[in-house]
């Protein structure tokens, strides 16, 4: 198309009604049809643990829990339950930032950890057969206690596992002796 001559262009701009100038986001905008309900926060949505896992955890831990050791995310498959075999490990699993700071309430987090730790799930038989499940109260009691030195704490727990003869298959280069 041929460009408009300059005078015509100026006239075209002046003729544009001021109402056409749009504010973003448009405060008067209506939701798309079928989307009128306000969004429900995840902590009130009542999803199953496996759905919460995909929404809140899988971005780092990947869909099956295989992790991404190159990005410092440990493998959990067949391993994560070993934390329940060493002193302080049960607390550690609640206090890692991805868990403690998830957009989930205490009950949902307890259910999610219990789901990850199932012996027919991600943790497999790394979880001791007599492990006590987390309750919402367990999570509430420790979730908000910040952990100062996460890598140091984790390394100590891994050492304690190794002292028990546990095979450290978390995929992390730092855990290779
Ligand atoms: C931003 C990335 C990220 C997200 C999101 C995340 N994690 Fe993690 N997670 C990590 C990293 C990295 C570690 C290793 C310890 C550390 O550095 O915090 C870890 C450690 C863990 C551990 C301890 C296992 C171990 O071997 O150290 C558990 C259990 C865990 N995460 C569960 C979860 C759950 C459940 C969620 C979702 C509610 C979640 N994480 C969300 C990155 C994440």
Boltz pocket constraint, residues with backbone or C-beta under 6 A from the ligand:
constraints:
  - pocket:
      binder: B
      contacts: [[A, 52], [A, 53], [A, 56], [A, 57], [A, 58], [A, 59], [A, 60], [A, 61], [A, 71], [A, 72], [A, 73], [A, 74], [A, 75], [A, 76], [A, 80], [A, 92], [A, 93], [A, 96], [A, 97], [A, 98], [A, 99], [A, 102], [A, 112], [A, 113], [A, 116], [A, 150], [A, 151], [A, 154], [A, 170]]
      max_distance: 6.0
